[in-house]
Structures are given as C-alpha cells and as structure tokens.
C-alpha cells in the first residue's frame, strides 16, 4: 500500500483533526486506486516477449508487464524459447487479470499475472521456466524447490544458468 510522502503528511497535519482523517482516507484511496482497479480490469494478450515479460492491451493502450518475483531465461539462453512458448500456452485465449506491484526503471509495470484465476508467475516457476527472484520476494521459493526436485523445465539441464548471470555476461558495452 502506498503511503503519503513527508510533504503530504505536513499538509495534512495543518488541517483540523477531523479533516486530517478525511484527507488521509481520500489520499489512501486515490493513491492506491490503480491497485484496487487492477483486479477488476481484464486485459487482452498482445505479445509474449519472453518468459517473464508480456504486452497487454487495455482499452487500446499497450501495457508492458514484467512478472513480479520471477526471472525467466532470456530468449537467447538455453530454455529461453521453451519458456516463452510455455507462457504463451498459459495465457492463450484466457481471461487475464493483473495485480500491479510497482513500475521498474524501464517504465514497465511489474505485477502478478492471473489467467482464469491462476497465478501465472507461480506456474512459470513451478513448471521449471523461471527462478524465484528472491531479491524482491520469497513468495515463489517453494515452487522453485519443487521444480528443481522434479527436474522440470530448465532444471532438466546439467547446469542451468541464472538469467541475471547470463545478462551480466552478455551485457552490451
């Protein structure tokens, strides 16, 4: 939940107490409106970029979405195309909803994607098509352990390379 900034709180404190409560409630509702409406909107799938990035359509607007809490193989990486195809299969012809968590430094929406009510971020990790991105959350760690133990998806390989390490090795100068 988004909290008021220091400057916003100073403005609110200048109001009489009964108006402070009202102002705070209004701020919280307005500031978190996108979070609450993200579950009520339905999106159409425009494109699957890779195993953890998609483009959705909402009322003609394109929204690039980076999956929260997971990191899938890059397209040029082993299992990259396999995982991209799996994500396409999970989303094809489904009712898609989005729980918006944040925006990243590239301007992409970061969120949890749901198709027909199923957490697709979780499904990607559990089926061996993504690592649990533990720098942000441990939410999908048990799903990664399950996929590893059952040698699913990329865990069939002898030494799967974490996408973050792959990106660092192939960074453009």
Residue frames as a rotation matrix with the C-alpha (Angstrom) as fourth column:
UNK 1
0.585 0.811 0.000 0.00
0.811 -0.585 0.000 0.00
0.000 0.000 -1.000 0.00
UNK 2
-0.171 -0.621 0.765 1.28
0.592 -0.686 -0.424 3.43
0.788 0.380 0.484 -0.95
UNK 3
0.122 0.132 -0.984 1.99
0.951 -0.300 0.078 5.79
-0.285 -0.945 -0.162 1.98
UNK 4
0.958 0.215 0.191 1.76
0.259 -0.933 -0.250 9.59
0.125 0.289 -0.949 1.96
UNK 5
0.043 -0.973 0.226 5.05
0.612 -0.153 -0.776 11.42
0.790 0.171 0.589 1.45
UNK 6
-0.464 -0.327 -0.824 6.54
0.872 -0.335 -0.358 13.65
-0.159 -0.884 0.440 4.16
UNK 7
-0.997 0.078 0.029 5.33
-0.068 -0.960 0.273 16.79
0.049 0.270 0.962 2.35
UNK 8
-0.315 0.940 -0.133 1.82
-0.061 0.119 0.991 15.37
0.947 0.320 0.019 2.01
UNK 9
0.032 0.282 -0.959 1.74
0.891 0.427 0.156 14.49
0.453 -0.859 -0.237 5.72
UNK 10
-0.809 -0.365 -0.460 2.83
0.540 -0.771 -0.337 18.04
-0.232 -0.521 0.821 6.64
UNK 11
-0.796 0.582 0.167 -0.06
-0.328 -0.646 0.689 19.45
0.509 0.494 0.705 4.64
UNK 12
-0.001 0.826 -0.564 -2.49
0.287 0.540 0.791 17.06
0.958 -0.161 -0.237 6.28
UNK 13
-0.291 -0.197 -0.936 -1.22
0.942 0.112 -0.316 17.97
0.167 -0.974 0.153 9.80
UNK 14
-0.995 -0.087 0.042 -2.08
0.083 -0.992 -0.091 21.65
0.050 -0.087 0.995 9.17
UNK 15
-0.340 0.940 0.013 -5.75
-0.195 -0.084 0.977 20.75
0.920 0.330 0.212 8.88
UNK 16
-0.067 0.419 0.905 -8.12
-0.998 -0.044 -0.054 20.49
0.017 -0.907 0.421 11.86
UNK 17
-0.690 -0.367 0.624 -8.11
-0.502 0.864 -0.046 16.92
-0.522 -0.345 -0.780 13.23
UNK 18
0.152 0.821 0.551 -11.46
0.004 0.557 -0.831 15.83
-0.988 0.128 0.082 11.79
UNK 19
0.829 0.104 -0.550 -10.31
-0.514 -0.248 -0.821 16.95
-0.222 0.963 -0.152 8.33
UNK 20
-0.252 -0.967 -0.020 -6.97
-0.943 0.241 0.231 15.20
-0.218 0.077 -0.973 8.77
UNK 21
-0.383 0.193 0.903 -8.76
-0.094 0.965 -0.246 11.86
-0.919 -0.179 -0.351 9.00
UNK 22
0.689 0.718 0.095 -10.84
0.074 0.061 -0.995 12.60
-0.721 0.693 -0.011 5.90
UNK 23
0.562 -0.550 -0.617 -7.80
-0.822 -0.457 -0.341 13.86
-0.094 0.699 -0.709 3.94
UNK 24
-0.476 -0.784 0.397 -5.79
-0.744 0.600 0.293 10.78
-0.469 -0.156 -0.869 4.88
UNK 25
-0.049 0.559 0.827 -8.58
0.169 0.821 -0.545 8.43
-0.984 0.113 -0.135 3.80
UNK 26
0.877 0.377 -0.298 -9.01
-0.182 -0.313 -0.932 10.26
-0.445 0.872 -0.206 0.49
UNK 27
0.152 -0.907 -0.392 -5.26
-0.977 -0.197 0.078 10.16
-0.148 0.371 -0.917 -0.14
UNK 28
-0.554 -0.413 0.723 -5.04
-0.421 0.888 0.184 6.43
-0.718 -0.202 -0.666 0.54
UNK 29
0.339 0.753 0.563 -7.99
0.264 0.499 -0.826 5.66
-0.903 0.429 -0.030 -1.73
UNK 30
0.893 -0.002 -0.450 -6.70
-0.390 -0.501 -0.772 7.82
-0.224 0.865 -0.448 -4.60
UNK 31
0.018 -0.995 -0.102 -3.04
-0.976 -0.040 0.216 6.74
-0.219 0.095 -0.971 -4.23
UNK 32
-0.711 -0.297 0.637 -3.97
-0.291 0.949 0.118 3.07
-0.640 -0.101 -0.762 -4.28
UNK 33
0.283 0.913 -0.292 -6.73
-0.657 -0.037 -0.753 3.27
-0.698 0.405 0.590 -6.88
UNK 34
0.085 -0.294 -0.952 -4.63
-0.932 0.314 -0.180 1.52
0.352 0.903 -0.247 -9.56
UNK 35
-0.902 -0.407 0.144 -4.01
-0.430 0.811 -0.397 -1.36
0.045 -0.420 -0.906 -7.15
UNK 36
-0.425 0.814 0.396 -7.72
-0.191 0.346 -0.918 -1.83
-0.885 -0.466 0.009 -6.46
UNK 37
0.483 0.664 -0.570 -8.77
-0.685 -0.119 -0.719 -1.46
-0.545 0.738 0.397 -10.09
UNK 38
-0.441 -0.726 -0.528 -6.04
-0.897 0.348 0.272 -3.77
-0.014 0.594 -0.805 -11.38
UNK 39
-0.868 0.146 0.475 -8.13
0.016 0.964 -0.266 -6.77
-0.497 -0.223 -0.839 -10.33
UNK 40
0.094 0.996 0.000 -11.30
0.076 -0.008 -0.997 -5.52
-0.993 0.093 -0.076 -11.94
UNK 41
0.214 -0.088 -0.973 -9.77
-0.898 -0.410 -0.161 -4.87
-0.384 0.908 -0.167 -15.35
UNK 42
0.559 -0.131 0.819 -9.47
0.323 0.944 -0.069 -7.60
-0.764 0.303 0.570 -17.89
UNK 43
0.004 -0.696 -0.718 -6.64
-0.677 -0.530 0.511 -7.46
-0.736 0.484 -0.473 -20.35
UNK 44
0.987 0.160 0.010 -6.03
-0.092 0.616 -0.783 -8.92
-0.132 0.772 0.622 -23.77
UNK 45
0.226 -0.948 0.224 -2.70
0.340 0.292 0.894 -10.50
-0.913 -0.126 0.388 -24.57
UNK 46
0.788 -0.077 -0.611 -0.90
-0.533 -0.581 -0.615 -8.55
-0.308 0.810 -0.499 -27.30
UNK 47
0.447 -0.753 -0.483 2.50
-0.405 0.312 -0.860 -10.26
0.798 0.580 -0.165 -27.21
UNK 48
0.931 -0.365 -0.015 4.73
0.199 0.472 0.859 -12.58
-0.306 -0.802 0.512 -25.19
UNK 49
0.661 -0.739 -0.130 8.24
-0.714 -0.567 -0.411 -11.07
0.230 0.364 -0.902 -25.27
UNK 50
-0.474 -0.750 -0.462 9.95
-0.431 0.655 -0.621 -13.80
0.768 -0.095 -0.633 -23.25
UNK 51
-0.298 0.351 -0.888 9.26
0.521 0.839 0.157 -16.00
0.800 -0.416 -0.433 -20.22
UNK 52
-0.264 0.226 -0.938 8.69
0.930 -0.198 -0.310 -13.11
-0.256 -0.954 -0.157 -17.82
UNK 53
-0.685 0.063 -0.725 7.63
-0.107 -0.994 0.015 -10.15
-0.720 0.087 0.688 -19.97
UNK 54
-0.315 0.671 0.672 4.42
0.931 0.357 0.080 -9.62
-0.187 0.650 -0.736 -21.91
UNK 55
-0.981 0.191 -0.031 2.47
-0.193 -0.957 0.217 -6.82
0.012 0.218 0.976 -23.54
UNK 56
-0.447 0.894 -0.021 -1.20
0.793 0.385 -0.472 -6.48
-0.414 -0.227 -0.881 -22.61
UNK 57
-0.757 0.333 0.563 -3.94
0.173 -0.728 0.663 -4.39
0.631 0.599 0.493 -24.17
UNK 58
-0.371 0.705 -0.604 -6.47
0.835 -0.032 -0.550 -2.43
-0.407 -0.708 -0.577 -22.13
UNK 59
0.604 0.718 -0.347 -8.88
0.436 -0.662 -0.610 -0.13
-0.668 0.217 -0.712 -23.98
UNK 60
0.913 -0.233 0.334 -6.42
0.271 -0.264 -0.926 0.24
0.304 0.936 -0.178 -26.85
UNK 61
0.559 -0.749 0.356 -3.49
-0.819 -0.566 0.095 1.06
0.130 -0.345 -0.930 -24.55
UNK 62
0.480 -0.508 -0.715 -0.45
0.118 0.845 -0.521 -1.22
0.869 0.166 0.465 -24.64
UNK 63
0.683 -0.248 0.687 1.00
-0.730 -0.264 0.630 -2.09
0.025 -0.932 -0.362 -21.24
UNK 64
0.073 -0.747 -0.661 4.38
-0.285 0.620 -0.731 -3.79
0.956 0.242 -0.168 -20.99
UNK 65
0.786 0.311 0.534 4.40
-0.600 0.180 0.779 -6.09
0.147 -0.933 0.328 -17.95
UNK 66
-0.364 -0.880 -0.306 7.43
-0.507 0.463 -0.727 -7.59
0.782 -0.110 -0.614 -16.19
UNK 67
0.481 0.596 -0.643 6.42
0.151 0.667 0.730 -10.51
0.864 -0.448 0.231 -13.98
UNK 68
0.335 -0.261 0.905 6.93
-0.850 -0.498 0.171 -9.82
0.406 -0.827 -0.389 -10.28
UNK 69
0.379 -0.191 0.905 9.14
-0.788 0.446 0.424 -12.15
-0.485 -0.874 0.019 -8.24
UNK 70
0.661 -0.179 0.729 10.40
0.348 0.933 -0.086 -14.36
-0.665 0.311 0.679 -11.06
UNK 71
0.098 -0.671 -0.735 13.26
-0.786 -0.505 0.357 -14.36
-0.611 0.542 -0.577 -13.56
UNK 72
0.805 0.296 0.513 12.93
0.065 0.817 -0.573 -16.50
-0.589 0.494 0.639 -16.69
UNK 73
-0.144 -0.887 0.438 15.69
0.672 0.237 0.701 -17.48
-0.726 0.396 0.562 -19.13
UNK 74
-0.170 -0.020 -0.985 16.48
-0.510 -0.854 0.105 -14.86
-0.843 0.521 0.135 -21.76
UNK 75
0.783 0.573 -0.243 15.37
-0.473 0.294 -0.830 -15.63
-0.404 0.765 0.502 -25.32
UNK 76
0.408 -0.719 -0.564 18.96
-0.707 0.143 -0.693 -16.37
0.578 0.681 -0.449 -26.42
UNK 77
-0.425 -0.543 0.724 19.56
-0.896 0.367 -0.251 -18.57
-0.130 -0.755 -0.642 -23.40
UNK 78
-0.872 0.130 -0.472 19.02
0.016 0.971 0.238 -22.34
0.489 0.200 -0.849 -23.17
UNK 79
-0.496 0.803 -0.332 15.30
0.863 0.414 -0.289 -22.98
-0.094 -0.429 -0.898 -22.45
UNK 80
-0.820 0.155 -0.551 14.51
-0.072 -0.983 -0.168 -19.34
-0.567 -0.098 0.818 -23.36
UNK 81
-0.677 0.574 -0.460 12.23
-0.635 -0.139 0.760 -20.23
0.373 0.807 0.459 -26.28
UNK 82
-0.584 0.439 -0.683 10.77
0.458 0.872 0.169 -23.22
0.670 -0.214 -0.711 -24.44
UNK 83
-0.601 0.311 -0.736 9.74
0.708 -0.221 -0.671 -20.98
-0.371 -0.924 -0.087 -21.52
UNK 84
-0.815 0.325 -0.480 8.41
-0.454 -0.873 0.179 -18.25
-0.361 0.364 0.859 -23.81
UNK 85
-0.616 0.582 -0.531 6.24
-0.319 0.432 0.844 -20.87
0.720 0.689 -0.081 -25.54
UNK 86
-0.566 0.405 -0.718 5.03
0.755 0.604 -0.254 -22.23
0.331 -0.686 -0.648 -22.20
UNK 87
-0.730 0.289 -0.619 4.00
0.206 -0.771 -0.602 -18.73
-0.651 -0.567 0.504 -21.12
UNK 88
-0.755 0.468 -0.459 2.13
-0.644 -0.401 0.652 -18.28
0.121 0.788 0.604 -24.41
UNK 89
-0.548 0.542 -0.636 0.28
0.196 0.823 0.533 -21.53
0.813 0.168 -0.558 -23.76
UNK 90
-0.647 0.279 -0.710 -0.64
0.749 0.058 -0.660 -20.43
-0.143 -0.959 -0.247 -20.22
UNK 91
-0.625 0.311 -0.716 -2.11
0.004 -0.916 -0.401 -17.15
-0.781 -0.253 0.571 -21.49
UNK 92
-0.973 0.189 -0.131 -3.60
-0.144 -0.055 0.988 -18.02
0.180 0.980 0.080 -24.89
UNK 93
-0.342 0.938 -0.056 -7.36
-0.055 0.039 0.998 -17.39
0.938 0.344 0.038 -25.04
UNK 94
-0.266 0.214 -0.940 -7.64
0.920 0.347 -0.182 -16.83
0.287 -0.913 -0.289 -21.27
UNK 95
0.787 0.481 0.385 -9.18
0.267 -0.829 0.491 -14.09
0.556 -0.284 -0.781 -19.13
UNK 96
-0.189 -0.963 -0.193 -6.13
0.777 -0.026 -0.629 -12.14
0.601 -0.268 0.753 -17.96
UNK 97
0.922 0.358 0.146 -6.01
0.176 -0.725 0.666 -10.00
0.344 -0.589 -0.732 -14.85
UNK 98
-0.029 -0.983 0.182 -3.12
0.412 -0.178 -0.894 -8.13
0.911 0.050 0.410 -13.32
UNK 99
0.835 0.107 -0.540 -2.09
0.546 -0.287 0.787 -7.32
-0.071 -0.952 -0.299 -9.76
UNK 100
0.482 -0.656 0.581 0.16
0.117 -0.609 -0.784 -4.29
0.868 0.446 -0.217 -10.14
UNK 101
0.546 -0.400 -0.737 3.05
0.838 0.237 0.492 -4.21
-0.022 -0.885 0.464 -7.67
UNK 102
0.144 -0.643 -0.752 5.32
0.219 -0.720 0.658 -1.46
-0.965 -0.259 0.037 -8.99
UNK 103
0.993 -0.092 -0.074 7.00
-0.093 -0.218 -0.972 0.07
0.073 0.972 -0.225 -12.03
UNK 104
0.454 -0.891 0.018 10.58
0.780 0.407 0.475 -0.75
-0.430 -0.202 0.880 -12.92
UNK 105
-0.105 -0.610 -0.785 13.37
0.116 -0.792 0.600 1.55
-0.988 -0.028 0.154 -14.08
UNK 106
-0.932 -0.200 0.301 12.42
0.297 0.049 0.954 0.83
-0.206 0.978 0.013 -17.72
UNK 107
-0.673 0.727 -0.137 8.84
-0.733 -0.680 -0.007 2.05
-0.099 0.096 0.991 -17.19
UNK 108
-0.513 0.493 -0.702 7.33
-0.095 0.780 0.618 -1.44
0.853 0.384 -0.354 -17.29
UNK 109
0.376 0.679 0.631 4.51
-0.862 0.006 0.507 -2.38
0.340 -0.734 0.588 -14.95
UNK 110
-0.787 -0.551 -0.276 5.70
-0.368 0.780 -0.507 -5.04
0.494 -0.297 -0.817 -12.51
UNK 111
-0.083 0.858 0.507 2.96
-0.995 -0.048 -0.082 -7.37
-0.046 -0.512 0.858 -11.40
UNK 112
-0.728 0.042 0.684 1.44
-0.095 0.982 -0.161 -10.76
-0.679 -0.183 -0.711 -10.85
UNK 113
-0.555 0.501 -0.663 -0.43
-0.803 -0.114 0.586 -12.02
0.218 0.858 0.466 -13.90
UNK 114
-0.469 0.519 0.715 -3.51
-0.218 0.716 -0.663 -14.19
-0.856 -0.467 -0.223 -13.50
UNK 115
-0.676 0.342 -0.652 -5.15
-0.656 0.122 0.745 -16.25
0.335 0.932 0.142 -16.25
UNK 116
0.115 0.851 -0.512 -8.54
-0.170 0.524 0.834 -17.74
0.979 -0.009 0.205 -15.45
UNK 117
0.849 0.295 0.437 -7.74
-0.415 -0.137 0.899 -17.08
0.326 -0.945 0.006 -11.77
UNK 118
0.763 -0.620 -0.184 -4.37
0.647 0.724 0.242 -18.91
-0.017 -0.303 0.953 -11.77
UNK 119
0.665 -0.653 -0.361 -1.18
-0.363 -0.706 0.608 -17.12
-0.652 -0.273 -0.707 -10.66
UNK 120
0.962 -0.274 -0.003 0.91
0.108 0.392 -0.914 -17.45
0.251 0.878 0.406 -13.83
UNK 121
0.260 -0.902 0.344 4.08
-0.845 -0.385 -0.371 -16.16
0.467 -0.195 -0.863 -12.13
UNK 122
0.068 -0.136 0.988 3.82
-0.784 0.605 0.137 -19.14
-0.616 -0.785 -0.065 -9.79
UNK 123
0.855 0.339 0.391 3.02
-0.048 0.804 -0.592 -21.54
-0.516 0.488 0.704 -12.65
UNK 124
0.746 -0.635 -0.203 6.13
-0.377 -0.151 -0.914 -20.45
0.549 0.758 -0.352 -14.56
UNK 125
-0.149 -0.819 0.554 8.39
-0.972 0.018 -0.236 -21.16
0.183 -0.574 -0.798 -11.57
UNK 126
0.149 0.294 0.944 6.62
-0.644 0.754 -0.133 -24.39
-0.751 -0.588 0.301 -10.59
UNK 127
0.936 0.239 0.257 6.94
0.042 0.651 -0.758 -25.75
-0.349 0.720 0.600 -14.14
UNK 128
0.225 -0.960 0.165 10.66
0.642 0.274 0.716 -25.01
-0.733 -0.055 0.678 -14.29
UNK 129
0.295 -0.077 0.952 10.51
0.880 -0.367 -0.302 -21.97
0.373 0.927 -0.040 -16.54
UNK 130
0.376 -0.228 0.898 11.74
-0.189 -0.968 -0.166 -19.34
0.907 -0.108 -0.407 -14.10
UNK 131
-0.588 -0.579 -0.565 13.78
0.575 0.193 -0.795 -18.79
0.570 -0.792 0.219 -10.98
UNK 132
0.634 0.623 -0.458 12.22
0.765 -0.420 0.488 -17.33
0.112 -0.660 -0.743 -7.88
UNK 133
0.006 -0.614 0.789 13.61
0.314 -0.748 -0.585 -13.76
0.949 0.252 0.189 -7.92
UNK 134
0.296 0.128 -0.946 14.49
0.909 0.267 0.321 -13.68
0.294 -0.955 -0.037 -4.23
UNK 135
-0.821 -0.567 0.069 15.86
0.531 -0.802 -0.273 -10.12
0.210 -0.188 0.959 -4.33
UNK 136
-0.673 0.631 0.385 12.21
-0.458 -0.765 0.453 -9.00
0.581 0.129 0.804 -4.35
UNK 137
0.278 0.799 0.534 10.19
-0.959 0.197 0.204 -11.75
0.058 -0.569 0.821 -2.70
UNK 138
-0.834 -0.486 0.261 10.43
-0.516 0.855 -0.056 -15.30
-0.196 -0.181 -0.964 -1.41
UNK 139
0.028 0.997 0.073 6.83
-0.837 0.064 -0.543 -15.96
-0.546 -0.046 0.837 -2.49
UNK 140
0.753 0.311 -0.580 7.82
-0.635 0.575 -0.516 -18.46
0.173 0.757 0.630 -5.21
UNK 141
-0.239 -0.952 0.192 10.77
-0.969 0.222 -0.109 -20.14
0.061 -0.213 -0.975 -3.49
UNK 142
-0.213 0.225 0.951 8.87
-0.388 0.874 -0.294 -23.36
-0.897 -0.431 -0.099 -2.64
UNK 143
0.840 0.541 -0.031 7.72
-0.205 0.264 -0.943 -23.58
-0.502 0.798 0.332 -6.27
UNK 144
0.382 -0.800 -0.464 11.33
-0.850 -0.107 -0.515 -23.36
0.362 0.591 -0.721 -7.45
UNK 145
-0.472 -0.543 0.694 12.33
-0.797 0.600 -0.072 -26.08
-0.377 -0.587 -0.716 -4.98
UNK 146
0.316 0.697 0.644 9.51
-0.209 0.713 -0.669 -28.26
-0.925 0.077 0.371 -6.34
UNK 147
0.916 0.033 -0.401 10.60
-0.401 -0.010 -0.916 -27.75
-0.034 0.999 0.004 -9.96
UNK 148
-0.028 -0.997 -0.069 14.25
-0.968 0.044 -0.246 -28.44
0.249 0.060 -0.967 -9.11
UNK 149
-0.380 -0.105 0.919 13.41
-0.627 0.760 -0.172 -31.62
-0.680 -0.641 -0.355 -7.15
UNK 150
0.395 0.656 0.644 11.25
0.095 0.667 -0.738 -32.91
-0.914 0.353 0.201 -10.01
UNK 151
-0.614 -0.775 0.150 13.68
0.280 -0.036 0.959 -31.83
-0.738 0.631 0.239 -12.76
UNK 152
0.413 0.843 0.343 11.03
0.750 -0.101 -0.654 -29.83
-0.517 0.528 -0.674 -14.59
UNK 153
0.995 0.085 0.043 11.74
0.094 -0.784 -0.613 -27.48
-0.019 0.614 -0.789 -17.47
UNK 154
0.532 -0.839 0.111 15.17
-0.525 -0.429 -0.735 -25.85
0.665 0.333 -0.669 -17.27
UNK 155
0.238 -0.423 0.874 16.05
-0.910 0.217 0.353 -28.00
-0.339 -0.880 -0.333 -14.25
UNK 156
0.953 0.029 0.303 16.46
0.085 0.931 -0.356 -30.93
-0.292 0.365 0.884 -16.65
UNK 157
0.668 -0.742 0.064 19.72
-0.207 -0.268 -0.941 -29.31
0.715 0.615 -0.333 -17.77
UNK 158
0.241 -0.673 -0.699 23.03
0.769 0.572 -0.286 -30.20
0.593 -0.468 0.655 -16.13
UNK 159
-0.464 -0.471 -0.750 23.89
0.821 -0.547 -0.164 -26.67
-0.333 -0.692 0.641 -15.00
UNK 160
0.395 0.692 0.604 21.15
0.857 -0.515 0.031 -24.11
0.332 0.505 -0.796 -15.73
UNK 161
-0.724 -0.689 0.042 22.44
0.650 -0.701 -0.293 -20.54
0.232 -0.185 0.955 -15.76
UNK 162
-0.015 0.674 -0.739 20.56
0.743 -0.487 -0.459 -17.91
-0.669 -0.556 -0.493 -13.80
UNK 163
0.505 0.289 0.814 19.25
0.827 -0.431 -0.360 -15.23
0.247 0.855 -0.456 -16.22
UNK 164
0.969 -0.181 -0.171 20.81
-0.093 -0.900 0.425 -12.48
-0.231 -0.396 -0.889 -14.13
UNK 165
0.122 -0.973 0.196 24.26
0.028 0.201 0.979 -14.05
-0.992 -0.114 0.052 -14.58
UNK 166
0.013 -0.039 0.999 23.55
0.942 0.334 0.001 -14.54
-0.334 0.942 0.041 -18.29
UNK 167
0.861 0.376 0.343 22.64
0.473 -0.841 -0.264 -10.85
0.189 0.389 -0.901 -18.68
UNK 168
0.729 -0.648 -0.221 25.82
-0.275 -0.573 0.772 -9.77
-0.627 -0.502 -0.596 -16.89
UNK 169
-0.112 -0.797 0.594 27.97
0.364 0.523 0.771 -11.97
-0.924 0.303 0.232 -19.15
UNK 170
-0.257 0.111 0.960 26.26
0.966 0.069 0.251 -10.70
-0.038 0.991 -0.125 -22.31
UNK 171
0.426 0.395 -0.814 25.92
0.486 -0.859 -0.162 -7.06
-0.763 -0.327 -0.558 -21.31
UNK 172
0.524 -0.192 0.830 26.29
0.771 -0.308 -0.558 -4.66
0.362 0.932 -0.014 -24.21
UNK 173
-0.261 -0.716 -0.647 29.06
0.851 -0.487 0.195 -2.11
-0.455 -0.500 0.737 -23.84
